[in-house]
Each structure stands twice: as structure tokens, then as C-alpha cells.
Amino acid sequence: MRLLIMGPQGVGKGTQAALLAEHYGIPAISTGDIFRYNIKNKTELGLEALKYTDKGELVPDELTNKIVKDRLAMDDAKNGWILDGYPRNASQVKALDAMLEELGTPLDKVIALDADHDVLMQRIAKRAQEQGRSDDTPEAIAKRLATYAKETAPLLDTYKSRGQLVAIDGVGDIDAIQANIVAALSD
């Protein structure tokens, strides 16, 4: 199973990706986690990414595409994966399509989680307190949500037109949301 999980910041993509990864026995691959790991460990990639994330900006496509391609080619991803946080724009959709064609691994489905803007703001503020994430300031959150609405949300239409979109309400009990996703993927 090769899945994308998409939705605005704070909708629960990471939580659901982890649960689905366990359910299907495939890795959850989060571009945000990859960048945070590299930032924490002060790698070359991390220092480059930090220049953008500290300003609440997204890491440029070229850098993001490279890390995604490298990660999808790893052995643990041979039997499937759940990609969280990518693609974020039309250019990345084209890059992902090319990667998957090159790897001979077509995309199965795209899970689109959604929640009300106020719910997202509350969740991200709570996450910032609990995890101490420097990239979760109110200004950075607002900027990322606006960028999602402008650049990423329209991508859902692309996947809908391909018959790959599975829309799920991201509000409610975590286990119930996961059950809804698994049921929708089984259809």
C-alpha cells in the first residue's frame, strides 16, 4: 500500500500516519520529521532547512524532492509507505509522479484529512506547548495554513480526478478516525 496523507497543519496527519503504518506494516515517512531530525543533529541538510523553517517558510522543492526520492528508495519502503507532508504544490506532484514511475511503484490512494480552522489553531498551539517546537509560533502557524490553502489544498482536485482521493473528517476520536480511514481504503 502506497499512500499520501494530506491536510492542513494540525489536522492529525502524523498521528494517523503512525497508526496506519502500524496497521499496514509499512513506514510512515514525514518530510517534517526528516527535516526536524536533520535540524536537531545539525546536519548540512538540517542547517539549510533551518534557514527556512525559522522564518515559518517551507523548505524549497529541490531540497524536499531530493530527500523524498532518497527515502522512498530505501529497503523498508519497498512494500509500501505512507507519505506525510509531501507533495505540497503542483511542482512536487510532478516530481513525485516522476519518482514513482522511475521506482515502478504507483500511488494507491490519497487520504485527505480536514478540520475547521479554529480547531487547527487550538491543536497546533497545544502541540507547541507540549513539544516546544520553535516553528509553531502563531505567526508561523497562520502563514503555513495560508500557504496550505493556496498551494496544497488545490492538489486534492488532481488526486480526485485520478480517482485516488479518500476524504476523511479529521475531528473526533483518534481511533474512530483511523477506523474510518481503514474502512474507506478497503472499499
C-alpha positions in Angstrom: 0.0 0.0 0.0 1.4 3.4 -1.1 -0.5 6.3 0.4 -0.3 10.0 0.7 -1.8 11.6 3.8 -2.7 15.3 3.2 -4.4 18.1 5.1 -3.6 21.3 6.8 -1.2 21.7 9.7 -2.6 20.3 13.0 -5.2 18.1 11.4 -3.6 14.9 12.7 -1.7 13.6 9.7 1.3 12.5 11.7 -0.9 10.7 14.3 -2.9 8.9 11.6 0.1 8.1 9.5 1.8 6.4 12.5 -1.4 4.4 13.3 -1.8 3.4 9.6 1.9 2.4 9.3 1.4 0.1 12.3 -1.8 -1.3 10.8 -0.4 -2.0 7.4 3.2 -2.8 8.4 4.7 0.0 6.3 6.8 3.0 7.2 5.3 6.4 7.8 7.5 8.9 6.1 7.2 12.5 7.2 9.2 15.2 5.5 8.7 17.4 8.6 10.2 14.6 10.8 13.1 14.2 8.4 13.9 17.9 8.4 13.5 18.1 12.3 15.9 15.2 12.7 18.4 16.9 10.5 18.0 20.2 12.2 18.3 18.7 15.7 21.5 16.9 14.6 22.9 20.0 12.8 23.4 18.1 9.5 24.1 20.0 6.3 20.5 19.4 5.3 19.3 20.5 8.7 21.2 23.7 8.7 19.9 24.5 5.2 16.3 23.7 6.2 16.6 25.8 9.4 17.1 28.9 7.3 13.5 28.5 6.1 11.7 26.9 9.0 12.8 29.5 11.5 11.0 32.1 9.3 7.9 29.9 9.1 8.7 29.2 5.5 8.6 25.9 3.7 11.8 24.2 2.6 12.4 24.7 -1.2 11.1 22.0 -3.6 14.5 21.0 -4.9 15.8 20.1 -1.4 12.5 18.4 -0.4 12.2 16.4 -3.6 15.7 15.0 -3.1 15.1 13.8 0.4 11.8 12.2 -0.5 13.3 10.4 -3.5 16.1 9.0 -1.4 13.7 7.9 1.4 11.2 6.2 -1.0 14.1 4.2 -2.5 15.1 2.7 0.9 14.6 -1.0 1.5 11.9 -0.6 4.2 9.7 1.2 1.7 9.8 -1.5 -1.0 6.4 -3.0 0.1 4.7 0.4 0.7 4.7 3.6 2.6 2.6 6.5 3.9 4.0 9.8 2.9 3.0 12.7 5.2 3.8 16.4 4.3 4.5 15.9 0.6 3.6 16.9 -2.1 2.7 20.5 -1.1 2.4 22.1 -4.5 1.9 21.2 -8.2 5.6 21.1 -8.9 6.0 18.5 -6.2 3.1 16.4 -7.6 5.0 16.3 -10.9 8.3 15.4 -9.1 6.5 12.6 -7.1 4.8 11.2 -10.2 8.2 11.0 -11.9 9.8 9.4 -8.8 7.1 6.7 -8.6 7.3 6.0 -12.3 11.1 5.6 -12.0 10.8 3.4 -9.0 7.9 1.3 -10.6 5.7 2.0 -7.5 2.4 3.6 -8.4 0.4 5.5 -5.8 -2.6 3.7 -4.4 -4.7 6.4 -2.6 -4.6 9.9 -1.1 -6.1 10.4 2.3 -7.4 13.9 2.8 -8.0 14.9 6.4 -9.8 18.1 7.2 -10.8 20.2 10.2 -12.2 23.7 11.0 -9.6 26.5 11.1 -10.2 27.2 14.8 -9.7 23.5 15.7 -6.4 23.5 13.8 -5.2 26.7 15.6 -6.0 25.1 19.0 -4.3 21.8 18.2 -1.1 23.5 16.9 -0.9 25.8 20.0 -1.3 22.8 22.2 1.4 20.9 20.2 3.7 23.9 20.5 3.4 23.8 24.4 3.8 20.1 24.7 6.7 19.6 22.2 8.4 23.0 22.5 8.6 23.3 18.7 10.1 26.6 17.6 8.3 26.5 14.3 4.8 26.6 16.0 4.5 30.4 16.7 1.1 31.9 16.0 2.6 33.9 13.1 4.3 30.8 11.5 1.1 28.7 12.0 -1.0 31.3 10.2 1.5 31.6 7.4 1.6 27.8 6.9 -2.2 27.4 7.0 -2.5 30.2 4.4 0.2 28.5 2.2 -1.6 25.2 2.5 -4.9 26.7 1.4 -3.3 28.4 -1.5 -0.9 25.8 -2.8 -1.7 22.4 -1.3 -5.5 22.2 -1.0 -5.9 22.6 -4.8 -3.8 19.4 -5.3 -6.7 17.4 -3.8 -8.6 18.1 -7.0 -5.8 16.5 -9.0 -6.0 13.3 -7.0 -9.8 13.4 -7.0 -9.7 13.5 -10.8 -7.4 10.4 -10.8 -9.9 8.5 -8.6 -7.4 8.3 -5.8 -8.9 10.7 -3.2 -10.3 9.5 0.1 -11.8 12.4 2.1 -12.0 11.9 5.9 -13.2 14.2 8.7 -10.1 14.8 10.9 -12.2 15.8 14.0 -13.1 13.3 16.7 -11.7 10.3 18.4 -8.3 9.3 17.0 -9.2 5.6 16.8 -12.5 6.3 15.2 -10.8 8.5 12.5 -8.3 5.6 11.9 -11.2 3.1 11.6 -12.9 5.5 9.1 -9.7 5.6 7.0 -9.1 1.9 7.0 -12.8 1.2 6.1 -12.5 3.8 3.2 -9.3 2.2 1.9 -10.9 -1.2 2.0 -13.8 -0.1 -0.4 
